[in-house]
Amino acid sequence: MMITIIDAHAHLWLNVDTVVNGQPIHPLEPNRSRSIFFGEERQMLPPYMTDGQNTAERFLSNMDYAQVSAAVITQEFIDGLQNSYLMQVQRQYPDRFFCFGMPELRKAGFCDEADALIQSGFRGIKIPAARLPQQFLNDEMVSMLRLMEQRGGILGIELMDGDAQVGQMEEIIQECPRLKVAIGHFGMVTRPGWLSQIRLARHENVYVESGGITWLFNDEFYPYPSAVRAIKEAADEVGMEKLMWGSDYPRTITAITYKMSYDFVTKSPELTDDEKRMFLCDNAKRFFGFGELKELPYIKNMSE
C-alpha cells in the first residue's frame, strides 16, 4: 500500500555544545559522531556523520530515500538552542518542515523570548518539561501559554514519566482550551503510568506523537511488536485519530535505519490500512497544518 508519511518528531542542529543540569554535552574529536553525554561517551549520530552536523540537507536525503514527505522539527535542551538555524530551515524548506522554536525556559524572561520567536515566524513553541523542575507551571509559563493560544501557536511538550506532571497539563488545558498541544514520546510508553499521559488526548486539541518509541522499545528491537500493541492500546483510549508517528531522528537511527523507524507500522498485520494512514500522515497533516505534500517515488536499492 502507498502511504504519504509525515514524521511528527525529529531533531536538527548545526552543532551541539551545551550544559544541562551542570553536565556538559559536546562532540568528541576526531570522530564527532560521538559525544560526551552527561559524563558518558555516547553515539549521538550515525558514525558516518563525522563532522557532528545534523543538517536539514542530510535529513532530506534520508526523508527522500524513505519516502517521508514532511517532518516536524522539535527541540530539546540536550540539543542546545537551535532557533537561528531552525528558522533558516523553515524559510528554506517551508513545504518539508514545521519547526518549533524554544526559548531559554530555565531563566526568567522566557515569555518575552517566546513572543519574539513567534513574531519571527515560528508557529510552535517547545517545552521539554521532563528536564524542568517537576512543578514547571508558574505565572510566567501561564502567560506564555496564553500568548501562544492567542497567536494560534502549537505547544510541543514532553513530560516526566507517568503522571508526575499530568495534573499541570490538565490545568494548562483548562486555562487555554484552544491551545493545540502535542504530547511527545508517546507518554514515555514503557514506563509505569504512561496511559495517564495518553488520556490527555481525550481533550479536543490534544494529540500524542510517538517520537522515540523505537528507543523506548529498543530492548525488544525491530519489528517492535510491543510498540504496535501499545499504539493499539492508546487508540483504544483516545482514538487512532489522536495519534501521530514520530521517529526521534537522528539519535534513533544509530540503531536502525530511518525507514525501519516507521515500516514496523506499515508491515504490521495488527493495524488496518486506515489506521496506518491516520497514524503515519493524516493526523499530523491536519494538526500541524501541512499543505500539499511532496510525492516521493520508491527508489530501488543497488542490493535489490
Secondary structure, DSSP 8 states (H G I E B T S, - for coil): -----EEEEE--BS---EEETTEEEEE-SS-TTEEEETTEEEE-S-TT-TT--B-HHHHHHHHHHHT--EEEE---GGG---HHHHHHHHHH-TTTEEE-B---TTSTTHHHHHHHHHHHT--EEEE-GGGS-S----HHHHHHHHHHHHHT-EEEE---STTTTHHHHHHHHHH-TT-EEEE-GGGTTTSTTHHHHHGGGGSTTEEEE-TTHHHHTTTT-TT-HHHHHHHHHHHHHH-GGGEE----BTGGGGTS-TTHHHHHHHT-TTS-HHHHHIIIIIHHHHHHT--S---------TT-
